Amino acid sequence: MKRWPTFVLIIEVFVVVVFSLTYDSLDFRIYWLGGHAVTDGTRLYDEQLAAHWFTNTPFMAALFTPMAALPLTPARLMWQLTSLAAFTWACATTMKLAGHRVSLKVAVAGGLLLGPVWHSFFQGQVNLFLLALVLADLHRVAQGRPAGIAIGIATAIKLTPGIFIVLLLVTRRTRDAFTAAVSFAVCTLLAYAVAPDASRHYWLHTFYDTSRVGVPYISNQSPLGALTRTLRGTADVGDWYTAIPLTIGITGLLIAAAWARRGDWLTAVAVTGVTGLLVSPISWAHHWVWIVPALAVLIRDKNRTIAICGYTLFALAPMWWTPYIPEPLSFGWHLLLLPVANCYLLAGLFFLGHMVVRLHQGVSTITKEASMRRSQPPRGRLSMRLARTGGREGGLECTAGRGALGGEGAARPAVRFWRDAREYRP
């Protein structure tokens, strides 16, 4: 029975390898073609690659310049195997943040069955690298170590991880936020040095243009995508919509900061990741890899029912089951199908609400353990010496009663112990 995670994981790795060798993943092909086009003026953003627009940053395209020198199939296999390594790293870091000893094989094997994860492999997407970079940096933050470089790199690759720079600011990790901003700026300037024309075109005209992607497409599980499908057109969503991501963004960051102040950085990471998905106008189904730390929070805090429901929802991805019809909506719309068609969005909103309730109900497992440690009598220098000597000081048993020599002299070490404890200030 204990061998089943290994068996499942071997099958999954085999499937990834075979799939990489046989299937032409669309998004990876666009990345690969972007590596060819990045130095060719503004062609990266003026012309479609593989019948689709390149929507990522020039830095992302510049990173693919070396890989573009390889044939497509070997490059894709290398990319997918590296993505698998990044996901394994992300799972290991998540478990460290959770403080729970769970088999890494179980975590990776189970995680690969989640819709956003396998969809990232299906498309050849970059999401698993972003997840690993952000988690690695925030694990350093949780340890009180300098951080920010990895978050800056992730933001330079794709703008959405920039919300974690804001998290560092609101949690008063100002130096780390500055490091992340500098890291982002350095990567962006490097891309400008490689492709100045493409960089100017992207930052002046392209990065805020959502018309290059299909906002109503069912894979877009953002509030804008849901409203566009409901109102049957982007034009029907007015300027008032700006208030929705602004409200969600402020609320989500306040929730994340509250958990960070309690020392629970895993919950802060999960809440911020989900908030970023709800704030972004485009949150494709494969962007929702932040379900991994979110599920880890629920499992750690023993919210098993919610965790099982969440895992089932993201493993089945039922929005793809809605009936397909021709343009403009691609997938059928019906009032009774709204919860199914927007299930990732609703799950994200539920998670934020659940984390607010948890704030009022009590604290997470990790903060409970920290509170228990703080509630114990603090140790002064004498108490630490007693712990090292097995409760003996000067050869005498340090008890409140009579010692080996009798009289009150034997009790004095114990009296000094409790006096030191009362007077100790951490």
C-alpha positions in Angstrom: 0.0 0.0 0.0 2.9 2.4 0.8 4.3 1.9 -2.7 1.3 3.2 -4.6 2.5 6.9 -4.6 5.8 5.7 -6.2 3.8 3.7 -8.8 1.5 6.6 -9.6 4.3 9.0 -9.8 6.3 6.8 -12.2 3.2 6.6 -14.5 2.7 10.3 -14.4 6.4 11.0 -15.3 6.2 8.5 -18.1 3.0 10.3 -19.4 4.7 13.7 -19.2 7.7 12.4 -21.3 5.6 10.7 -23.9 3.2 13.7 -24.1 6.2 16.0 -24.5 7.6 14.0 -27.4 4.3 13.6 -29.3 2.1 16.6 -28.6 2.8 20.2 -29.9 1.9 22.2 -26.8 0.5 25.5 -28.2 1.8 28.0 -25.5 5.3 26.4 -25.5 5.4 26.8 -29.3 4.5 30.5 -28.9 7.3 30.9 -26.3 9.8 29.1 -28.6 8.8 31.2 -31.6 9.1 34.3 -29.3 12.7 33.4 -28.7 13.2 33.6 -32.4 11.3 36.9 -32.9 12.4 38.9 -29.8 15.4 40.5 -31.5 13.5 41.2 -34.8 12.2 44.7 -34.1 8.6 44.8 -32.9 7.6 41.6 -34.8 7.2 39.8 -31.4 4.0 41.9 -30.8 3.1 43.0 -34.3 2.7 39.6 -35.8 0.9 36.5 -34.5 3.0 33.5 -33.6 1.3 30.1 -34.3 -1.9 32.1 -35.1 -1.8 33.6 -31.6 -0.4 36.8 -30.0 2.6 36.7 -27.8 1.3 38.3 -24.6 4.2 37.8 -22.1 7.0 40.2 -21.4 10.1 40.8 -23.6 12.1 39.3 -20.7 10.2 36.1 -21.1 10.9 36.0 -24.8 14.6 36.8 -24.2 14.9 33.8 -21.8 13.8 31.6 -24.7 16.5 32.8 -27.0 18.9 30.0 -26.1 16.1 27.4 -26.2 15.0 28.7 -29.6 18.3 27.4 -31.0 17.2 23.8 -30.3 14.7 21.9 -32.4 11.2 22.2 -31.2 10.7 18.6 -29.8 13.9 18.4 -27.7 13.3 21.9 -26.4 9.8 21.0 -25.4 10.9 17.8 -23.6 13.5 19.8 -21.7 11.0 22.5 -20.8 8.4 19.9 -19.5 10.9 18.0 -17.4 12.2 21.2 -15.9 8.6 22.2 -15.2 8.2 18.9 -13.4 11.3 19.7 -11.3 10.0 23.1 -10.5 6.7 21.7 -9.4 8.4 19.2 -7.1 10.4 22.0 -5.6 7.2 24.0 -5.1 5.6 21.1 -3.3 8.6 20.6 -1.1 8.7 24.3 -0.2 5.0 24.3 0.5 5.4 21.4 3.0 8.2 23.3 4.7 6.0 26.3 5.1 3.2 24.1 6.4 5.5 22.5 9.0 4.0 19.1 8.3 5.9 16.0 7.3 4.1 14.6 4.3 5.6 12.3 1.8 6.9 14.4 -1.2 5.9 11.6 -3.5 2.3 11.8 -2.3 2.2 15.6 -2.7 3.7 15.6 -6.2 1.6 12.6 -7.4 -1.6 14.1 -6.0 -0.7 17.6 -7.3 -0.1 16.5 -10.8 -3.8 15.4 -11.0 -5.0 18.9 -10.3 -6.5 20.6 -13.3 -4.3 23.8 -13.2 -1.2 21.7 -12.9 -1.8 19.1 -15.7 -3.2 21.9 -17.9 0.1 23.8 -17.4 1.8 20.7 -18.9 -0.8 20.4 -21.6 -0.2 23.9 -22.8 3.6 24.0 -21.9 3.0 26.9 -19.7 5.3 28.9 -17.3 3.1 28.8 -14.2 4.9 26.1 -12.3 8.2 28.1 -12.5 6.4 31.2 -11.1 4.9 29.2 -8.3 8.4 27.7 -7.4 10.1 31.1 -7.5 7.6 32.9 -5.3 7.4 30.1 -2.8 11.2 29.9 -2.5 11.4 33.6 -1.7 8.5 33.7 0.8 10.0 30.6 2.5 13.1 32.8 3.1 10.8 35.6 4.4 9.2 33.1 6.8 12.7 32.2 8.1 13.5 35.9 8.6 16.1 35.8 5.9 16.6 38.4 3.1 14.4 37.8 0.1 12.9 39.4 -3.0 15.2 38.4 -5.9 13.0 35.4 -7.0 9.8 37.4 -6.8 11.3 40.1 -8.9 12.3 37.6 -11.6 8.9 36.0 -11.5 7.3 39.4 -12.0 9.6 40.2 -14.9 8.5 37.0 -16.6 4.8 37.6 -16.0 3.4 40.6 -14.3 0.8 38.9 -12.0 3.4 37.8 -9.3 3.9 41.5 -8.7 1.2 41.3 -6.1 3.7 39.6 -3.9 5.8 42.7 -3.9 2.8 44.6 -2.5 2.4 41.8 0.1 6.0 42.5 1.2 5.2 46.2 1.5 2.1 45.8 3.6 3.8 43.3 5.9 6.6 45.9 6.4 9.3 43.8 4.7 10.4 47.0 3.0 13.9 45.9 2.2 12.7 42.7 0.6 10.1 44.6 -1.5 12.9 47.0 -2.6 15.0 44.0 -3.6 12.1 42.5 -5.6 11.6 45.8 -7.3 15.2 46.1 -8.2 15.3 42.5 -9.4 12.3 43.2 -11.7 13.9 46.4 -13.0 17.3 44.7 -13.7 15.5 41.9 -15.6 13.4 44.4 -17.6 16.5 46.5 -18.5 18.3 43.3 -19.6 15.4 42.6 -21.9 15.6 46.1 -23.2 19.3 45.7 -24.0 18.4 42.5 -25.9 15.3 43.8 -27.7 14.8 47.6 -27.3 12.1 47.9 -30.0 10.0 45.1 -28.6 10.4 46.4 -25.1 9.2 49.9 -26.0 6.3 48.5 -27.9 5.3 46.2 -25.0 5.5 48.7 -22.2 3.9 51.5 -24.2 1.1 49.7 -26.0 0.7 46.0 -25.3 0.8 44.9 -21.7 -2.6 46.4 -20.7 -4.4 45.3 -23.9 -6.9 42.5 -23.2 -8.3 42.6 -26.7 -5.5 40.2 -27.8 -7.0 37.4 -25.8 -10.5 35.9 -25.6 -11.8 37.4 -22.4 -15.2 35.5 -22.5 -13.5 32.1 -23.1 -14.5 29.7 -20.4 -10.9 29.2 -19.2 -10.8 32.8 -18.0 -11.9 32.3 -14.4 -11.6 36.0 -13.4 -14.5 38.3 -12.4 -14.1 40.1 -15.7 -14.4 36.8 -17.6 -17.5 35.8 -15.6 -19.2 39.2 -16.1 -18.4 39.1 -19.8 -19.9 35.7 -20.2 -23.0 36.7 -18.1 -23.5 40.0 -19.9 -22.7 38.4 -23.3 -19.9 40.8 -24.3 -17.0 42.8 -23.0 -18.6 46.1 -24.2 -21.4 45.6 -21.6 -18.9 45.7 -18.7 -18.5 49.4 -17.9 -15.9 51.5 -16.2 -17.6 50.6 -12.9 -15.9 47.2 -13.1 -12.6 48.8 -11.8 -14.1 48.9 -8.3 -14.3 45.1 -8.2 -10.7 44.1 -8.6 -9.7 47.1 -6.5 -11.9 46.0 -3.6 -10.9 42.4 -3.9 -7.2 43.4 -4.1 -7.3 45.5 -0.9 -9.4 43.0 1.0 -7.2 40.1 0.0 -4.0 41.8 0.9 -5.3 42.9 4.3 -6.3 39.2 5.0 -2.9 38.0 3.9 -1.1 40.6 6.0 -3.2 39.6 9.1 -2.1 36.0 8.7 1.5 37.1 8.1 1.5 39.0 11.4 0.5 35.8 13.1 3.6 34.1 11.6 1.6 32.0 9.1 3.3 32.8 5.9 1.8 29.8 4.1 -1.7 31.2 4.5 -0.4 34.6 3.5 1.1 33.1 0.3 -2.1 31.2 -0.6 -4.4 34.2 0.1 -2.2 36.5 -2.0 -1.9 34.0 -4.9 -5.7 33.7 -5.0 -6.2 37.4 -4.7 -3.9 38.0 -7.7 -6.0 35.6 -9.7 -9.2 37.5 -8.8 -7.6 40.9 -9.5 -6.2 40.0 -12.9 -8.5 40.5 -15.9 -7.2 37.3 -17.4 -6.9 34.2 -15.1 -6.8 31.2 -17.3 -7.5 27.8 -15.8 -3.8 26.9 -15.8 -3.0 30.1 -13.8 -4.8 28.6 -10.8 -1.7 26.6 -9.6 -2.1 28.6 -6.4 -4.6 25.9 -5.4 -1.5 23.9 -4.2 -0.6 26.1 -1.2 -4.3 26.8 -0.6 -5.0 23.0 -0.2 -1.9 22.7 2.0 -3.4 25.3 4.3 -6.7 23.5 4.5 -5.1 20.1 5.1 -2.7 21.5 7.7 -5.6 23.2 9.6 -7.6 20.0 9.5 -10.4 21.4 7.3 -10.6 18.0 5.6 -14.1 18.3 4.2 -13.3 21.6 2.5 -9.9 20.3 1.3 -11.5 17.2 -0.2 -14.2 19.3 -2.0 -11.6 21.7 -3.2 -9.3 19.0 -4.5 -12.2 17.3 -6.3 -13.3 20.5 -7.9 -9.9 21.4 -9.2 -9.2 17.8 -10.3 -12.4 17.6 -12.3 -12.5 21.2 -13.6 -16.2 21.0 -14.3 -16.3 24.3 -16.2 -15.1 22.4 -19.3 -18.2 20.3 -19.1 -20.6 23.1 -20.0 -22.2 22.8 -23.5 -20.2 24.1 -26.4 -21.9 26.5 -28.8 -20.6 28.8 -31.6 -19.2 32.3 -31.1 -19.3 34.6 -29.3 -19.3 32.7 -26.0 -17.8 29.4 -27.2 -19.2 27.6 -24.2 -22.9 27.6 -23.5 -24.4 30.1 -21.1 -27.4 29.4 -18.9 -28.5 30.7 -15.6 -28.3 27.3 -13.9 -24.8 26.7 -15.4 -23.3 29.9 -13.9 -21.9 28.2 -10.8 -20.3 25.5 -13.0 -19.0 27.8 -15.7 -17.3 30.0 -13.0 -16.4 27.3 -10.5 -12.7 28.3 -10.0 -13.8 31.9 -9.5 -16.4 30.9 -6.9 -13.8 28.6 -5.1 -11.3 31.5 -4.9 -13.9 33.8 -3.4 -15.0 31.1 -0.9 -11.3 30.6 0.1 -10.9 34.2 0.9 -14.1 34.3 2.9 -13.0 31.1 4.7 -9.7 32.7 5.7 -11.6 35.7 7.1 -13.8 33.4 9.2 -10.7 31.5 10.4 -9.1 34.8 11.5 -12.1 35.4 13.8 -12.6 31.9 15.0 -9.0 31.2 16.0 -5.5 30.7 14.7 -3.9 28.1 12.4 -2.0 25.1 13.6 1.3 26.8 13.2 0.3 29.8 15.2 -1.3 27.7 17.9 2.0 25.9 18.4 3.8 29.2 18.6 1.2 30.5 21.2 1.7 27.4 23.3 5.4 28.0 23.4 4.9 31.6 24.3 2.5 30.6 27.1 5.1 28.5 28.9 7.2 30.0 31.7 10.1 31.8 30.1 13.6 30.5 30.9 16.2 32.7 32.4 19.9 31.8 32.5 19.5 29.6 35.6 16.6 27.7 34.1 18.6 26.9 31.0 21.5 25.7 33.2 19.1 23.5 35.1 17.8 22.0 31.8 21.3 21.2 30.7 22.2 19.6 34.1 19.1 17.5 34.4 17.5 19.7 37.1 20.6 19.9 39.3 22.5 23.1 40.3 25.6 22.7 42.3 24.9 19.0 42.9 21.6 19.7 44.7 18.1 18.7 43.6 16.3 22.0 42.8 12.9 21.3 44.2 10.6 23.5 46.2 10.8 21.1 49.2 13.7 19.8 51.2 16.8 18.8 49.3 19.4 16.2 50.1 21.0 18.5 52.8 17.6 19.5 54.3 16.6 23.0 55.5 15.7 26.0 53.4 19.1 26.3 51.8 18.2 23.5 49.4 15.1 25.3 48.2 17.0 28.5 47.4 17.9 27.5 43.8 14.2 26.9 43.1 13.3 30.2 44.6 15.8 32.0 42.4 14.5 30.0 39.4 11.0 31.3 39.8 12.2 34.8 40.7 14.2 34.8 37.4 11.2 33.6 35.6 9.0 36.4 36.9 11.6 39.0 36.1 12.6 37.7 32.7 11.7 39.9 29.7 12.2 38.5 26.2 
